[in-house]
Amino acid sequence: MLVLNRKVGESITIDGQIKIKVLGDFGRVRIGIDAPKHMQIVRDEVIEKTQRVSKIEPNCIKERSNANTRSK
């Protein structure tokens, strides 16, 4: 992992296509990301939540379908 110190207003460029800029520090750092539209930018917590839900959801569907067949 590359760790850099940047001041508000400074930026870094990744592979000549992605620009990350520090927008502000108000107790939490604000960053801006400028990347080509075809590149997907997703927060890690969203990816983690999606992975957790996808692991749980098939079991819930299976349980619901079993419950439906038992009640008939």
ZATI-471721 format. One line per field, with one value per residue: residue in three letters; x, y, z of N, C-alpha, C, O in turn. Coordinates in nm, 4 decimals, always signed. Example, Ala and Ser with C-alpha at 12.3 -4.5 7.8 and 13.67 -1.06 7.14 Angstrom:
ZATI-471721
aa [ALA SER]
n.X [+1.3190 +1.2850]
n.Y [-0.5690 -0.2250]
n.Z [+0.7800 +0.7080]
ca.X [+1.2300 +1.3670]
ca.Y [-0.4500 -0.1060]
ca.Z [+0.7800 +0.7140]
c.X [+1.3200 +1.2900]
c.Y [-0.3300 +0.0030]
c.Z [+0.7800 +0.7870]
o.X [+1.4236 +1.3409]
o.Y [-0.3319 +0.1138]
o.Z [+0.8465 +0.8039]
end
This chain:
ZATI-471721
aa [MET LEU VAL LEU ASN ARG LYS VAL GLY GLU SER ILE THR ILE ASP GLY GLN ILE LYS ILE LYS VAL LEU GLY ASP PHE GLY ARG VAL ARG ILE GLY ILE ASP ALA PRO LYS HIS MET GLN ILE VAL ARG ASP GLU VAL ILE GLU LYS THR GLN ARG VAL SER LYS ILE GLU PRO ASN CYS ILE LYS GLU ARG SER ASN ALA ASN THR ARG SER LYS]
n.X [+0.0844 +0.0592 +0.1249 +0.0496 +0.1126 -0.0935 -0.1919 -0.4798 -0.6313 -0.4247 -0.3315 -0.3239 -0.2280 -0.3303 -0.2073 -0.2268 -0.4942 -0.6737 -0.7613 -0.7078 -0.8113 -0.7551 -1.0111 -1.0951 -1.0552 -1.2347 -1.2426 -1.3040 -1.1571 -1.2067 -1.2300 -1.1827 -1.2552 -1.1558 -1.2210 -1.2191 -1.5398 -1.6038 -1.4866 -1.5505 -1.6294 -1.6374 -1.7302 -1.5579 -1.7105 -1.9616 -1.9203 -1.8514 -2.0931 -2.2670 -2.1540 -2.1986 -2.4800 -2.5340 -2.4419 -2.6167 -2.8744 -2.9385 -2.9856 -3.2054 -3.3989 -3.4169 -3.5141 -3.7629 -3.8869 -3.9029 -4.0725 -4.3051 -4.3732 -4.4215 -4.6525 -4.8581]
n.Y [-0.1174 +0.2153 +0.5042 +0.8369 +1.1763 +1.4509 +1.7855 +1.9977 +2.0648 +1.9591 +1.6927 +1.3538 +1.1514 +0.8589 +0.6185 +0.7931 +0.8375 +0.8473 +1.0788 +1.1868 +1.4036 +1.6020 +1.7473 +1.8693 +1.8999 +1.8367 +1.7322 +1.4904 +1.3563 +1.4877 +1.3692 +1.3929 +1.2170 +1.1766 +1.0039 +0.7963 +0.7411 +0.4717 +0.3303 +0.1745 +0.3092 +0.2367 +0.2480 +0.0761 -0.0209 -0.0530 -0.2572 -0.4637 -0.4883 -0.5693 -0.8160 -0.9536 -0.9595 -1.1048 -1.3541 -1.4222 -1.3980 -1.6160 -1.8296 -1.7332 -1.7250 -1.9954 -2.0971 -1.9650 -2.0781 -2.3452 -2.3195 -2.2382 -2.4687 -2.6491 -2.5539 -2.6129]
n.Z [+0.0000 -0.0859 +0.0898 +0.1207 +0.2073 +0.1797 +0.1238 +0.1703 -0.1353 -0.2856 -0.5118 -0.6473 -0.9256 -1.0854 -1.2950 -1.5096 -1.5581 -1.3444 -1.1061 -0.7831 -0.5408 -0.2540 -0.0921 +0.1423 +0.5001 +0.7564 +1.0197 +0.9169 +0.6320 +0.3107 -0.0145 -0.3666 -0.6627 -0.9862 -1.2599 -1.5588 -1.7144 -1.7602 -1.5577 -1.2521 -0.9400 -0.6107 -0.2714 -0.0113 +0.2069 +0.0968 -0.0883 +0.0893 +0.2350 +0.0320 -0.0312 +0.2100 +0.2171 -0.0153 +0.0604 +0.2648 +0.1558 -0.0362 +0.1431 +0.2866 +0.0859 +0.0246 +0.2708 +0.2796 +0.0550 +0.1327 +0.3523 +0.2237 +0.0764 +0.2780 +0.3984 +0.2303]
ca.X [+0.0000 +0.1298 +0.0647 +0.1000 +0.0588 -0.1382 -0.2605 -0.6036 -0.6068 -0.3264 -0.3899 -0.2359 -0.2836 -0.3013 -0.2038 -0.2615 -0.6382 -0.7523 -0.7090 -0.7655 -0.7792 -0.8015 -1.1010 -1.1042 -1.0360 -1.3254 -1.2555 -1.2984 -1.0964 -1.2913 -1.1508 -1.2532 -1.1962 -1.1908 -1.1792 -1.3024 -1.6750 -1.6141 -1.4293 -1.6439 -1.5732 -1.7295 -1.6741 -1.5364 -1.8193 -2.0721 -1.8814 -1.8620 -2.2350 -2.3211 -2.1052 -2.2692 -2.6191 -2.5399 -2.4214 -2.7344 -2.9961 -2.9792 -3.0406 -3.3393 -3.4879 -3.4362 -3.6020 -3.8970 -3.9472 -3.9361 -4.1902 -4.4201 -4.4098 -4.4728 -4.7853 -4.9586]
ca.Y [+0.0000 +0.3423 +0.6033 +0.9698 +1.2928 +1.5560 +1.8986 +2.0353 +2.1225 +1.8796 +1.5721 +1.2535 +1.0929 +0.7160 +0.5648 +0.8970 +0.8411 +0.8686 +1.1882 +1.1931 +1.5351 +1.6291 +1.8622 +1.9375 +1.8215 +1.8926 +1.6215 +1.3764 +1.4025 +1.4811 +1.3500 +1.3901 +1.1217 +1.2033 +0.8855 +0.7732 +0.6933 +0.3257 +0.2727 +0.1730 +0.3544 +0.1911 +0.2490 -0.0595 -0.0658 -0.0949 -0.3886 -0.5590 -0.5099 -0.6468 -0.9530 -1.0144 -0.9821 -1.2123 -1.4803 -1.4471 -1.4015 -1.7486 -1.9083 -1.6818 -1.7674 -2.1398 -2.1158 -1.9214 -2.1746 -2.4628 -2.2848 -2.2367 -2.6047 -2.7173 -2.5041 -2.6585]
ca.Z [+0.0000 -0.0916 +0.1794 +0.0876 +0.2766 +0.0882 +0.1865 +0.1024 -0.2672 -0.3579 -0.5698 -0.7071 -1.0469 -1.0962 -1.4311 -1.6053 -1.5838 -1.2236 -1.0249 -0.6489 -0.4862 -0.1181 -0.1004 +0.2708 +0.6223 +0.8566 +1.1125 +0.8245 +0.5070 +0.1909 -0.1347 -0.4938 -0.7555 -1.1251 -1.3351 -1.6774 -1.6821 -1.7660 -1.4361 -1.1404 -0.8122 -0.5076 -0.1355 +0.0388 +0.2945 +0.0110 -0.1402 +0.2006 +0.2649 -0.0787 -0.0166 +0.3236 +0.1773 -0.1146 +0.1311 +0.3485 +0.0756 -0.0872 +0.2540 +0.3169 -0.0221 +0.0426 +0.3861 +0.2424 -0.0371 +0.2139 +0.4337 +0.1332 +0.0376 +0.3975 +0.4360 +0.1321]
c.X [+0.0890 +0.0553 +0.1309 +0.0379 +0.0242 -0.2043 -0.3893 -0.5679 -0.5043 -0.3920 -0.2804 -0.3058 -0.2366 -0.3126 -0.2473 -0.4097 -0.7220 -0.6854 -0.7826 -0.7167 -0.8356 -0.8826 -1.1095 -1.0824 -1.1168 -1.3515 -1.2557 -1.2436 -1.1969 -1.1998 -1.2412 -1.1801 -1.2477 -1.1343 -1.2662 -1.4357 -1.6867 -1.5559 -1.5296 -1.5711 -1.6759 -1.6594 -1.6651 -1.6512 -1.9413 -2.0436 -1.8987 -2.0072 -2.2993 -2.2790 -2.1760 -2.4121 -2.6278 -2.5152 -2.5458 -2.8571 -3.0310 -3.0379 -3.1821 -3.4387 -3.5183 -3.5320 -3.7448 -3.9634 -3.9827 -4.0608 -4.3164 -4.4639 -4.4671 -4.6165 -4.8941 -5.0138]
c.Y [+0.1238 +0.4415 +0.7369 +1.0740 +1.3971 +1.6644 +1.9249 +2.1069 +2.0449 +1.7513 +1.4753 +1.1997 +0.9493 +0.6751 +0.6668 +0.9140 +0.8787 +0.9759 +1.1907 +1.3224 +1.5482 +1.7577 +1.9390 +1.8424 +1.8889 +1.7881 +1.4894 +1.4307 +1.3867 +1.4661 +1.3554 +1.2955 +1.1527 +1.0888 +0.8726 +0.7094 +0.5416 +0.2566 +0.2850 +0.2154 +0.3223 +0.1974 +0.1065 -0.1080 -0.1092 -0.2333 -0.4941 -0.5900 -0.5953 -0.7925 -1.0244 -1.0491 -1.0970 -1.3487 -1.5189 -1.4737 -1.5392 -1.8372 -1.8632 -1.7277 -1.9158 -2.1667 -2.0763 -2.0236 -2.3036 -2.4376 -2.2860 -2.3767 -2.6810 -2.6764 -2.5539 -2.7937]
c.Z [+0.0000 -0.0034 +0.1507 +0.1777 +0.1712 +0.1699 +0.1085 -0.0274 -0.3487 -0.4094 -0.6125 -0.8306 -1.0570 -1.2429 -1.5362 -1.6300 -1.4627 -1.1398 -0.8919 -0.5853 -0.3458 -0.1229 +0.0304 +0.3857 +0.7317 +0.9645 +1.0387 +0.6937 +0.3937 +0.0711 -0.2560 -0.5866 -0.8950 -1.2082 -1.4600 -1.6388 -1.6826 -1.6423 -1.3220 -1.0132 -0.7051 -0.3722 -0.0841 +0.1264 +0.2144 -0.0463 -0.0313 +0.2333 +0.1566 -0.0684 +0.0983 +0.2851 +0.0781 -0.0507 +0.2107 +0.2614 +0.0207 +0.0220 +0.2877 +0.2118 -0.0070 +0.1580 +0.3527 +0.1509 +0.0370 +0.2960 +0.3468 +0.0966 +0.1553 +0.4282 +0.3416 +0.1676]
o.X [+0.1833 -0.0651 +0.2533 -0.0771 +0.1054 -0.2656 -0.4050 -0.4849 -0.4972 -0.4945 -0.1619 -0.4286 -0.1182 -0.4163 -0.2995 -0.4492 -0.8299 -0.5674 -0.9056 -0.5965 -0.9500 -0.8295 -1.1290 -1.0901 -1.0722 -1.4664 -1.2120 -1.2809 -1.2639 -1.1033 -1.3606 -1.0570 -1.3684 -1.0128 -1.3744 -1.4434 -1.7716 -1.5747 -1.5862 -1.4638 -1.7877 -1.5437 -1.7538 -1.6862 -2.0173 -2.1331 -1.9540 -2.0416 -2.3781 -2.3589 -2.2100 -2.4600 -2.7196 -2.5630 -2.5767 -2.9355 -3.1475 -3.1314 -3.2691 -3.5511 -3.6328 -3.6218 -3.8387 -4.0819 -4.0844 -4.1460 -4.4223 -4.5841 -4.5520 -4.6940 -5.0124 -5.0989]
o.Y [+0.1335 +0.4608 +0.7489 +1.0605 +1.4271 +1.6373 +1.8797 +2.1978 +2.0630 +1.7073 +1.5086 +1.2020 +0.9204 +0.6953 +0.6289 +0.9954 +0.9361 +0.9655 +1.1960 +1.3475 +1.5104 +1.8643 +2.0605 +1.7205 +1.9864 +1.7585 +1.3877 +1.5399 +1.2840 +1.5411 +1.3262 +1.2933 +1.1548 +1.0782 +0.9310 +0.6332 +0.4870 +0.1363 +0.3918 +0.1637 +0.3737 +0.1574 +0.0251 -0.2258 -0.1946 -0.3175 -0.6012 -0.7058 -0.6848 -0.8825 -1.1422 -1.1578 -1.1786 -1.4497 -1.6375 -1.5637 -1.5777 -1.9128 -1.9461 -1.7653 -1.9577 -2.2500 -2.1453 -2.0532 -2.3655 -2.5256 -2.3300 -2.4013 -2.7683 -2.7573 -2.5377 -2.8464]
o.Z [+0.0785 -0.0202 +0.1557 +0.2195 +0.0836 +0.2732 -0.0049 -0.0290 -0.4703 -0.3574 -0.6140 -0.8393 -1.0397 -1.3061 -1.6410 -1.7134 -1.4773 -1.1065 -0.8885 -0.5770 -0.3206 -0.1540 +0.0299 +0.3705 +0.7922 +0.9973 +1.0926 +0.6507 +0.3829 +0.0561 -0.2485 -0.5895 -0.9188 -1.2249 -1.4668 -1.5424 -1.6122 -1.6247 -1.2984 -0.9824 -0.7076 -0.3595 -0.1098 +0.1207 +0.2602 -0.0522 -0.0562 +0.2570 +0.1871 -0.0940 +0.0864 +0.3175 +0.0863 -0.1024 +0.2224 +0.2916 +0.0303 -0.0044 +0.3143 +0.2451 -0.0239 +0.1454 +0.3923 +0.1663 +0.0056 +0.3079 +0.3916 +0.0865 +0.1369 +0.4792 +0.3715 +0.0959]
end
